[in-house]
Amino acid sequence: MADTRRLTHPLCGANLATLAKATHRGGFPTGRGLPQYLIAWGAAIGRLPFTLGERAYAKVKAPKDIAPPIFILGHWRSGTTHLYNILAKSEQFGFVTPFATALPWDILSIGTLMRPLLERSLPKHRYIDNVAVDAAAPQEDEIALANMTADSYYHALYFPQAFKAFFDRGVFFKHLGPAELDDWNKTIRRLYTKLSLDQNGRRLVIKNPVYTARPQHLARLFPGAKFIHIHRDPFKVFISMQNFYKKLLAEFALQPYDHLDINEIIFDTYDEMMERYLGETALFTPQQLVEISYSDLQSEPLKALETIYDQLDLPGYDTDRAAFAAYLDTIQDYQKNKFTLPDDLAQEIARRWRRYFDHWGYSRAL
């Protein structure tokens, strides 16, 4: 069967330093990943004059301060994208566009010039579910960061031969020295400054499941930041994560990945991420952090959104409500993926994640 995957790859938006460092850590791509990898290097070289020019331009135009972001937290497949899509309909909020994700080094220059071409290359739906993708669809900032630094968990998906090393660094900041952490801090500040320029100074809403593992770090980096955590039935998270890895590795891996034990990755990641989240947010104030469930967002979305605005002291709900309601009307027919869960695996999930079932009040009986 012919390989129908796209020749373009998210790494086509990376700079030369990120490509070199990721390759040094992850090893050289093989087989059908090699053409995509070589195209990424060619794209980085071709964009270099624009990248350097935009870097200088952004320094000159950078605002003295940006409004403290609002971060949407939650383990992957917990409803973060749905919430992000809704909040992005507010005119008071800025967000990460598909073009900023694809070309974070060149958002303000060739990212604008290439917009028609980039729009044509957007997939109809996300690779992992049936959520539509278009030019106005907000994206998480992690793919953009993966094009700016080798310390992103997406490199675990791109270079799965070094999966654990990339994942531990990119999600949990393990093994990062002070200088490397400082570089990551500078990178995210650079990205958010450019996003602020791209979004005309509007307050940024950022969705990234990775940040669930490090809310205190973000709170120190961006004083005044607000946090929304959305949680979901762990059974549904687990089974949806199996599909998540299956689809993303098939799409993005530049190396073989048959050695990965996906179930153990899901078990261990959820456990460590939730432990860190619960520990780091224990002293957050109600005005700093609000928690909602995915089921509440599904059943009574406007009520859940009003709770978010009220608890975080966000202005403008009466104005934004109409935009939210109009968007929600357009997705009433959205069909979620449906999966089944074997009984033995369900029992293991209930046993290993017992604390989190109990903490958020989910039944451990499937």
C-alpha positions in Angstrom: 0.0 0.0 0.0 1.3 3.4 -0.9 2.2 5.8 1.9 -0.4 8.6 1.8 1.0 10.7 4.7 1.7 14.3 4.0 5.3 15.2 3.1 5.0 18.2 5.2 5.5 17.8 9.0 5.0 20.1 12.0 8.8 20.4 12.2 8.7 22.4 9.0 8.2 25.4 11.2 11.3 24.7 13.4 14.5 26.7 13.3 17.9 25.2 12.6 19.0 25.0 16.3 15.9 23.2 17.4 16.2 20.6 14.5 19.9 20.0 15.3 19.3 19.6 19.1 16.3 17.3 18.7 18.2 15.2 16.2 21.2 15.0 18.5 19.0 13.7 21.4 16.6 11.6 19.4 18.6 10.1 16.6 18.3 10.3 12.8 14.9 9.6 11.2 14.6 6.5 9.2 12.4 5.1 6.4 9.4 7.1 5.4 10.1 9.7 8.0 13.3 10.8 6.3 11.8 12.8 3.4 9.7 14.8 5.9 12.7 15.4 8.1 14.8 16.7 5.1 12.0 19.0 4.0 11.9 20.4 7.5 15.6 21.3 7.2 15.1 22.8 3.8 12.2 24.9 5.1 14.3 26.2 8.0 17.1 27.2 5.7 14.7 28.9 3.3 13.0 30.8 6.0 16.2 31.9 7.8 16.3 35.5 6.5 12.6 36.0 7.5 13.2 34.3 10.8 16.1 36.6 11.7 14.3 39.7 10.4 11.2 38.9 12.4 13.2 38.3 15.5 14.6 41.8 15.3 11.2 43.3 14.5 9.5 41.6 17.4 12.2 43.0 19.8 11.4 46.5 18.6 7.7 46.2 18.6 7.4 44.0 21.8 5.0 45.5 24.3 6.4 46.3 27.7 4.0 44.0 29.3 1.3 41.5 28.1 -1.9 40.8 30.0 -1.6 37.8 32.3 -2.7 34.8 30.3 -5.6 32.5 31.1 -4.4 28.9 31.0 -6.7 25.9 30.3 -5.4 22.9 32.1 -6.5 19.3 32.0 -5.0 15.9 31.0 -5.2 15.2 27.3 -8.7 14.1 26.1 -10.4 15.8 29.1 -12.3 18.4 27.1 -9.7 21.2 27.0 -10.1 21.7 23.2 -13.9 22.0 23.5 -13.5 24.7 26.2 -10.8 26.5 24.3 -12.9 26.6 21.1 -15.8 28.2 23.1 -13.7 30.8 24.9 -12.0 31.8 21.6 -15.3 33.1 20.4 -15.0 36.0 22.8 -13.7 39.1 21.2 -11.8 40.1 24.3 -9.5 37.0 24.2 -6.6 36.3 21.9 -5.5 32.7 21.1 -3.0 30.7 19.2 -3.9 30.5 15.5 -3.0 27.5 13.2 -0.5 29.8 11.5 1.2 30.7 14.7 1.4 27.0 15.5 2.9 26.2 12.1 5.3 29.1 11.9 6.1 30.5 15.3 9.3 32.1 14.2 7.6 33.8 11.3 4.1 34.6 12.5 4.3 38.3 11.7 6.0 38.0 8.3 5.8 35.1 5.9 3.2 33.5 8.2 0.9 36.3 7.0 2.1 36.1 3.4 1.6 32.4 3.3 -1.8 32.4 4.9 -3.8 31.4 1.8 -1.4 28.4 1.2 -1.5 27.4 4.9 -5.3 27.6 4.9 -5.5 25.1 2.0 -3.1 22.7 3.8 -5.2 22.6 7.0 -6.8 19.1 7.6 -10.6 19.0 7.7 -10.5 17.5 11.2 -8.0 16.9 13.9 -6.1 13.7 13.5 -7.3 12.3 16.8 -11.1 13.1 16.7 -13.8 14.8 14.7 -13.1 18.4 15.8 -13.1 20.7 12.8 -10.0 22.6 11.9 -10.1 25.9 10.1 -8.3 29.3 10.0 -10.2 30.5 13.1 -9.7 27.3 15.2 -7.5 27.9 18.2 -4.6 25.6 18.7 -2.5 24.6 21.7 0.9 26.3 21.9 2.9 23.1 22.4 3.5 22.4 18.7 4.7 26.0 18.3 7.0 25.5 21.3 8.3 22.3 19.7 9.4 24.3 16.7 11.3 26.7 19.1 12.9 24.3 21.6 13.9 20.7 21.9 12.3 20.6 25.3 8.8 19.8 24.2 7.0 16.5 24.6 6.0 16.6 20.9 9.6 15.6 20.1 8.8 12.3 21.9 6.2 11.7 19.1 8.5 12.9 16.4 11.6 10.9 17.7 10.0 7.9 19.5 13.3 6.1 19.8 14.0 8.5 22.6 10.4 8.8 23.7 10.9 8.7 27.5 13.8 11.2 27.5 11.9 13.7 25.5 8.6 13.1 27.3 10.1 13.5 30.8 11.9 16.7 29.8 9.0 18.2 27.8 6.2 17.4 30.3 7.8 17.2 33.7 11.0 19.3 33.2 13.0 16.3 34.5 16.8 16.6 33.9 16.7 20.2 32.8 19.5 22.2 34.2 19.1 25.9 35.3 20.4 27.2 32.0 18.1 25.0 30.0 15.1 26.0 32.1 16.0 29.6 31.7 16.2 29.1 27.9 12.7 27.5 28.0 11.4 30.5 30.0 12.8 32.9 27.4 11.3 30.9 24.6 7.8 30.9 26.0 8.0 34.6 26.8 9.2 35.3 23.2 6.3 33.2 21.8 3.7 35.0 23.9 5.0 38.4 23.0 4.6 37.5 19.3 1.2 36.1 19.9 0.2 39.3 21.7 1.3 41.3 18.7 -0.5 38.9 16.3 -3.7 39.1 18.4 -3.6 42.9 18.7 -2.8 42.9 22.4 -5.8 40.9 23.5 -5.5 38.8 26.7 -4.3 35.4 25.6 -6.2 32.2 26.4 -3.7 29.3 26.2 -4.7 25.7 26.2 -2.0 23.1 26.8 -2.5 19.8 28.7 1.3 19.7 29.5 0.8 22.7 31.8 -1.3 20.6 34.1 2.0 19.2 35.4 3.5 22.7 36.2 0.9 25.4 37.2 3.2 26.9 39.8 5.9 27.5 37.2 3.5 29.3 35.0 2.2 31.3 37.9 5.7 32.5 38.7 6.4 33.3 35.1 3.2 35.2 34.5 2.0 36.9 37.8 -1.7 37.4 37.7 -2.3 34.4 35.4 -5.7 32.6 35.8 -6.2 28.9 35.5 -9.1 26.7 34.4 -8.9 23.0 35.1 -11.3 20.7 33.3 -11.5 17.0 34.3 -13.2 14.0 32.8 -14.2 10.4 33.7 -10.8 8.6 33.9 -12.2 5.6 32.0 -13.0 7.8 29.1 -9.7 9.6 29.3 -7.8 6.3 29.2 -9.5 4.8 26.2 -9.4 8.1 24.3 -5.7 8.3 25.0 -5.1 5.0 23.3 -6.6 6.5 20.2 -4.6 9.7 20.7 -1.3 7.9 20.6 -2.3 5.6 17.8 -3.3 8.4 15.6 -0.5 10.9 16.4 2.4 8.4 16.2 1.1 7.2 12.9 1.0 10.7 11.6 4.0 12.3 13.1 6.6 9.7 14.1 9.8 9.9 12.1 11.1 6.7 13.5 9.7 3.2 14.4 7.6 3.2 17.6 6.6 -0.5 18.0 8.6 -0.7 21.2 6.3 1.7 23.1 4.0 0.3 25.7 1.2 2.8 25.2 -1.0 1.6 28.2 1.9 2.0 30.6 2.7 5.5 29.2 -0.9 6.5 29.8 -1.0 5.0 33.3 2.2 6.6 34.4 1.7 10.0 32.8 -1.8 10.5 34.2 -0.7 9.5 37.7 2.3 11.8 37.8 0.5 14.7 36.1 -2.4 14.6 38.5 -0.2 14.2 41.5 1.8 17.3 40.5 -1.4 19.3 39.7 -3.1 18.5 43.0 0.0 19.3 44.9 1.0 22.5 43.1 -2.5 24.0 43.1 -3.4 23.2 46.8 -2.8 26.8 47.8 -4.2 28.5 44.7 -7.0 30.9 45.5 -10.5 30.5 44.1 -10.0 33.7 42.1 -6.8 32.1 40.6 -8.1 28.6 39.8 -11.5 27.2 38.8 -12.3 23.6 38.2 -15.1 22.3 36.0 -16.1 18.8 34.7 -16.4 17.9 31.1 -19.8 16.5 31.7 -21.0 19.8 33.2 -19.6 21.7 30.2 -21.5 19.3 27.9 -24.8 19.3 29.7 -25.0 23.0 30.8 -22.3 24.8 28.9 -23.4 28.4 29.5 -23.8 27.7 33.2 -20.3 26.3 33.4 -18.9 29.3 31.5 -20.7 31.7 33.8 -19.1 29.9 36.8 -15.7 30.3 35.2 -16.2 34.1 34.7 -17.6 34.6 38.1 -15.0 32.7 40.1 -12.0 34.1 38.2 -13.5 37.6 38.2 -13.4 37.8 34.4 -15.3 40.7 32.9 -17.7 40.6 29.9 -19.7 37.5 30.4 -23.0 39.2 29.5 -21.4 40.3 26.2 -19.7 37.1 25.4 -22.6 34.9 26.2 -24.3 35.5 22.9 -21.2 34.5 21.0 -20.8 31.4 23.0 -24.4 30.4 22.5 -24.2 30.9 18.8 -21.1 28.7 18.5 -22.6 26.0 20.6 -25.6 25.9 18.3 -23.3 25.1 15.4 -21.8 22.0 17.0 -24.9 20.3 18.3 -24.5 17.5 15.8 -20.9 16.8 16.6 -20.2 13.1 16.9 -17.6 12.0 19.4 -15.4 8.9 18.7 -16.8 5.8 20.4 -14.6 3.1 21.9 -15.0 0.0 24.1 -12.9 -0.9 27.2 -12.2 -4.5 28.2 -13.3 -5.5 31.7 -9.8 -6.5 32.9 -8.3 -3.2 31.7 -11.2 -1.2 33.3 -10.5 -2.9 36.6 -6.8 -2.0 36.4 -7.7 1.6 35.6 -10.0 1.8 38.6 -7.3 0.3 40.8 -4.4 2.4 39.7 -6.2 5.6 39.4 -8.5 5.1 42.4 -7.4 8.4 44.1 -8.5 10.5 41.1 -11.8 8.7 40.7 -12.5 9.5 44.3 -11.1 13.0 44.3 -13.5 14.2 41.5 -16.4 11.9 42.4 -16.3 9.5 39.4 -17.6 6.0 39.8 -15.0 3.2 39.7 -17.6 0.8 38.3 -17.6 0.9 34.5 
